């Protein structure tokens, strides 16, 4: 009679382990899915931000090149830098930083 209960309890224990394993696999699959989604969203966000920053960099470089060609007064240089600062703030606002 003792052997019969041992076999039964062993089967129940194994069944319980199998159920826990299935549940853990399911949770792991779900975490992987959401991780992939988060990585995709973050990559898209960073790609857009890089594009915007590269465009601002190109605009600033062209302004710098044009200002080096023609002499400009000190006050207009300050106005250009203030304008550039406001553009950078606008970029940060658009990208959520």
Number of C-alpha atoms within 10 A of each C-alpha: 5 6 8 9 10 11 11 11 12 12 12 12 12 12 12 11 12 12 12 12 12 11 12 12 12 11 12 11 12 11 12 11 11 11 12 11 12 12 11 12 12 12 12 12 13 13 12 13 18 13 11 17 15 12 12 16 14 12 13 15 12 12 14 13 11 12 14 10 9 8 8 11 9 8 9 10 13 11 11 15 13 12 12 17 12 12 13 16 13 13 16 14 10 11 14 9 9
